[in-house]
């Protein structure tokens, strides 16, 4: 089973070798980075919908008859005048627009915001779960490294102490 497959399934980390444990930790860390990026994008999208609702509220109250800059492209704007502040065009994705009244536009923004908030809450929970898994993997790995170091020190001490006892035995025999 690959390390990435192990990152997505429950694995008894006490039964896998230290090298694979380290690889599993790296795979989980990469997953956390990707999920964090996704989370920040969702938060940004929610913020945009909230800003749009603020613009709608402003437009309803004060925009009729005012001079505005109308975007023709992402970098080209032309002056215009707001004649109708009760109807708006909403970009719904892939270059498609929907005409709605401002109340309908508010409802659309609310609905989209709520869906995105649910999504980012789920992603946040997943990130927290992955961080918990990462902590367990790191703890297990560090425990194994410490145990291996203790065994190595113990093995060196045993060889030194056995050599010392042999030397002591040789000295007694030579007397």
Buried (B, 14 or more C-beta within 10 A) or exposed (E): EEBBEBBEEEBEBEEBEEEBBBBBBBBBBEBBEEBBEBBEEBBEBBEBBEEBBEEBEEBBEEBEEEEEEEEEEEEEEEEEEBEEBEEBEBEEEEEEEEEBEBEBBBEBBEEBBEBBBEBBEEBBEBBEEBBEBBEEBBEBBEEBEEEEEEEEEEEEEEEEEEEEEEEEEEEEEEE
